[in-house]
Amino acid sequence: MNQHFTASVDTTDPTHGRPDPSRDVVRLLELKRRFGATAALDGVSLTVRKGEILGIIGRSGAGKSTLIRCLNGLERPDSGEVFIEGREISRLGERDLQPLRRRIGMIFQHFNLLSAKTVEDNVALPLKIEGRPKAERLARAAELLDLVGLSEKAKAYPASLSGGQKQRVGIARALAARPALLLSDEATSALDPETTRSILALLKDINRQLGLTILLITHEMEVIRSIADRVAVIDAGRIVEEGPVWSVFADPRSDITRSLLGAIRPQLPAELAARLAPAAGAETILRVDVAGEAARGPLLSDLAAIVPGPFRLVHGGIDHIQEQPVGTLFLSVPGSDARHLAEVITFLKSRQARVEVLGHVANPV
């Protein structure tokens, strides 16, 4: 991958691509949009900071598509404000919107390439629309195809490309006009897992090389986990949870977030979960979630040393998200001693762990 492309970074930016909370590329204030009786957006406020990757996740119908259309000016909100690089765009006419749209690159789930044009012509298309000279367009296309690893496909047509290659072309095209913001609308949903990983790695690399701000719209938590710095969860047109990815994954506060995380967060083995009952039994099963400093220390060793009495680790472990340890442990504690159980829970909470009693089993696990 050709590193000379980093010269495209705006050198007038004193942050040199690093996130700077004082400079928001996107700022949404109380955005509302209704379609008949349905509130697609119901008071959304959100910022995307320069140089960061923000993931917006939600189920189908949560408001993700309407939000992204308001961001690129294809949809006008009923009320609220949309700022792109400090300029409010929601009430601009089409002529004034055109130069602002060039500051926003867009990659799509189904690639949206023109089948009758070569790969290099697809990449150069935004510059042709701008009226740039042909030599400049082709030079820029060559530079971008080098960046995404497809230089040898410049003269090929989209029909001859794999899904991952088509998406790389789509990314190159989105970068042609040197945008300040890249919008990714379910860009990996049509790809297999291996290709998805390669595309996400490419986006992360572009973010690091160019300091490019990226907003990801997705319904896949694994996409958020892989590359996002922050995540905002949208449900029924509202942002219900927002924060650093590792923090939200470690301690999801809303039901929808917990549901979306269900497929990738550790769960109690099905055989053991089937034995759980609400009534007291031989053993009580606890779910213990820890993150950050609490997950770095010898939690279970300290528990054994400070709280006399038996307990067992039956499942779980420590993972790392954004270089932060995030752990989920399932502990079995004898159910015959309520005082001992209370002491175990109190100790764990004193170490900033989130503790949930999942239930009881009649016979030892």
Buried (B, 14 or more C-beta within 10 A) or exposed (E): EEEEBEEBBEEEBEBEBEBBEEBBBBBBBEBBBBEEEEBBBBBBBBBBBBBBBBBBBBBEEBBBBBBBBBBBBEBEBEEBBBBBBEEEBBEBEEEEBEEBBBBBBBBBBBBEBEEEBBBBBBBBBBBBEBEBEEEEBBBBBBBBBBBBBBBEBBEBBBEEBEBBBBBBBBBBBBBBBBBBBBBBBBBBBBBEEEBBBBBBEBBBBBBEBBBBBBBBBBBBBBBBBBBBBBBBBBBBBBBBBBBBBBBBBBBBEEEBBEEBBEEBBBBBEEEBEEBBEEEBBBBBBBBBBBBEEBBEEEBBEEBEEEBEBEBEEBBBEBBEBBEBBBBBBBBBBBBEBEEBBEBBBEBBEEBBBBBEEBBBBEEEB
